[in-house]
Amino acid sequence: MSRVWKFGSDVDTDQIVPGRYAPFMLKEGQDVKDYAFIEARPDFARNARPGDVIVAGKNFGCGSSREYAPEALRRRQIGGIIAVSYARIFFRNAINLGIPVIEAPDVVDALEDGMEIEVKWASGQLKSDSGQLFELPPMPAFATEIIAAGGLTAFVRKYGRFPGEK
Amino acid sequence: MSTFTLAEKILSHAVGRSVRAGEMITVRPDVIMAHDSLTPAIIKIMRERLGVAHVADPSQVVMVMDHVAPASNVATANSQNIIRRFAREENLRLFEVGRGICHQVLVEEQIARPGRVIIGSDSHSTSYGAVGAFGTGMGSTDIAVAMGTGKTWVRVPETIRVRVHGRFRPGVDAKDLALWLARDMGLAGATYAAIEYLGLEWLPLPGRQTLASMAIELGGKAGIFPADGDVARRFDVPDWLTVDEDAQIKRELHIYLDEIEPQVAVPHSVDDVVDISQIAGQPVDVVFLGTCTNGRYEDMRTAAEILQGQRLAPGLRMLVTPASSQELQKAIGDDTMTTLLAAGVTLTTPGCGPCMGRHQGTLGDGDVCLSTGNRNFKGRMGHPSSQIYLASPAVAAATALTGRITDPRTIEEYRPQTTDHSDSRPVV
């Protein structure tokens, strides 16, 4: 089972990882994954487990283009993100890093912080701890292709082209 | 249907066929920009994850040292040396510490010019729209893949038109309009879309840079001005880069400048904006004048006119970070910089300064800052208990004089003019 970490709207990348914890600001042996939500949600930084799910409102990941924000979440091995909507650069960055990013306002409404859920990202099936079932809408085709390959670098390495490019 | 938005025209020209909003395209950008904050990660991703040893086309790539420049500690110094070595080995253009903020430098060097496609490792790469380019910010993986392959993927954006009517009232400028748009449209008001600014052919380049830099604060993919007026005087404009009034757009907003008062964004969101009358009197510890949004000569000039012959309020500190070495030279070329220094400001190295809280004025617990920058997210400039208000250079200087957020129009010695000083900009 995966825990739901629920956030509101307009969570900016400074909240995900403050600029002062950028990887190149860290000392030898420190890892950006330990600073995910270090100030905005310290209990996430302490307790998030691999497979956990971030659930958020509108415009998740707005602000700075810093890829170390989704990179910290990737290294934290979160299962994916379900939000009402995403900021454009964060959406790209997450897909490029192979993190599932689903837009599903109804599902966001139904999930509460701390719930335990089970998500099958590939088939889009989500089961809550009370046994309620949800169907997650699919991501755009190019995003599914990139995530299936394990991220943009893996995709380009494997196919020698961009998704959709002939 | 043979009419196109500016974004569609520029991207169509780049791929050599007509493309429309909604299409996914693979494009070869004219410019790939990366700055010191992320380039070591970009190099690593290109070489290790993508498995490409060398930049595909060095003529596309430009690097700028601006985020933590000069280096603040051994780690940043070493990471900047990685960039220097890489630029030397790959034969890339590199603008060193002190040259200025990437978005200002690329415009000054005319690397950003009308009709070009420019991607940057910085979200404020929308700034290049000020000169009629398609500029957009991307993350490290995108930039690494673009460097390694020469290409990137883009979804051609829909366009939101902002049609502006009238002129600014005295004491009001492009920053107030940028904040007004954030107030009106919200942080996600232009997500995935390009903004096209119309009705501002009279607005000089610096004001256009202020607005285009903040297109990202509305979630915009790009913020593009027609290459007219001041921009047409400074740059060669391709003949195909014209506005099609009847192009298919998503939405059009009409803005009447005579309704706009000086605006202030209050902590901790760029779209939490009020008229200055609602926040005037708020005590401030630090005033910061700088950034890609408002660190140019005109911004320093406005501040100098207000601070002329005066001293900063007791207990207040003011940091001035010119956007570039050229902007600093202009401020030294007349009495702008001596006026600011006589008032008691601290001058820092041209670059991003304390905007993202890493150096040159990081905020401590509970510090209250009024900044001419573009972001006031919690903890952006330092401790999460610090507070950031965003406003124009005129509001910043008036606030520096009194120690409280102050409407510049109440400063007796200051006689604000409308900001149409297109002919007053000194030539360097």
Contacts between the chains, C-beta under 8 A, distances in Angstrom:
chain1	res1	chain2	res2	distance
A	10	B	187	5.2
A	10	B	188	7.4
A	10	B	269	6.5
A	12	B	375	8.0
A	12	B	377	4.7
A	14	B	375	7.5
A	14	B	377	4.3
A	14	B	378	7.0
A	14	B	379	5.9
A	14	B	380	5.2
A	15	B	377	6.9
A	15	B	378	6.6
A	15	B	379	7.6
A	18	B	357	7.3
A	18	B	379	4.9
A	18	B	380	8.0
A	18	B	384	7.7
A	19	B	356	4.2
A	19	B	357	5.4
A	19	B	358	5.9
A	19	B	380	7.3
A	20	B	357	5.8
A	20	B	358	6.3
A	20	B	362	7.8
A	20	B	379	7.9
A	20	B	382	7.7
A	22	B	37	6.6
A	22	B	358	7.7
A	23	B	41	6.6
A	24	B	37	7.4
A	24	B	40	6.2
A	24	B	41	7.7
A	24	B	75	5.9
A	24	B	76	6.4
A	24	B	79	4.6
A	25	B	75	6.7
A	25	B	76	7.4
A	25	B	358	6.8
A	26	B	75	7.6
A	27	B	75	7.3
A	39	B	378	7.6
A	39	B	379	5.7
A	39	B	384	4.8
A	40	B	378	7.3
A	58	B	188	5.9
A	59	B	187	5.6
A	59	B	188	3.9
A	59	B	191	6.8
A	59	B	219	6.6
A	62	B	187	5.4
A	62	B	188	6.9
A	62	B	219	6.4
A	63	B	123	6.9
A	63	B	375	6.3
A	63	B	377	5.9
A	64	B	123	5.5
A	64	B	356	7.3
A	64	B	375	7.6
A	65	B	121	6.7
A	65	B	122	6.1
A	65	B	123	4.0
A	65	B	137	4.5
A	65	B	138	6.5
A	65	B	139	5.5
A	66	B	37	8.0
A	66	B	38	7.3
A	66	B	139	7.5
A	67	B	38	7.3
A	67	B	41	7.2
A	67	B	139	3.6
A	67	B	140	4.1
A	67	B	141	6.2
A	68	B	41	7.2
A	68	B	140	7.8
A	70	B	139	7.6
A	71	B	140	8.0
A	85	B	188	6.6
A	85	B	191	6.9
A	86	B	191	7.9
A	87	B	188	7.0
A	87	B	191	6.4
A	87	B	219	5.7
A	88	B	191	5.7
A	88	B	192	5.4
A	88	B	219	6.3
A	88	B	221	5.6
A	89	B	123	5.9
A	89	B	137	5.7
A	89	B	138	6.5
A	89	B	139	6.1
A	92	B	138	6.5
A	92	B	139	6.3
A	92	B	142	6.3
A	93	B	139	3.7
A	93	B	140	7.9
A	93	B	141	6.8
A	93	B	142	7.6
A	96	B	139	6.5
A	96	B	141	4.1
A	96	B	142	6.1
A	96	B	145	7.9
A	97	B	141	6.4
A	142	B	24	6.0
A	142	B	153	7.3
A	151	B	49	7.6
A	151	B	141	7.1
A	152	B	141	5.4
A	152	B	142	7.3
A	152	B	145	5.7
A	153	B	45	6.4
A	153	B	49	3.9
A	153	B	50	4.4
A	153	B	51	7.9
A	153	B	141	6.3
A	153	B	144	7.3
A	153	B	145	6.4
A	154	B	49	7.5
A	156	B	50	6.4
A	156	B	145	5.9
A	156	B	148	8.0
A	156	B	149	6.5
A	157	B	50	6.4
A	157	B	51	5.7
A	161	B	26	8.0
A	162	B	26	4.8
A	162	B	151	6.7
A	162	B	152	7.9
A	162	B	153	4.9
A	163	B	24	7.7
A	163	B	153	6.9
A	164	B	24	5.0
A	164	B	26	7.4
A	164	B	153	7.4
A	165	B	26	4.5
A	165	B	153	7.7
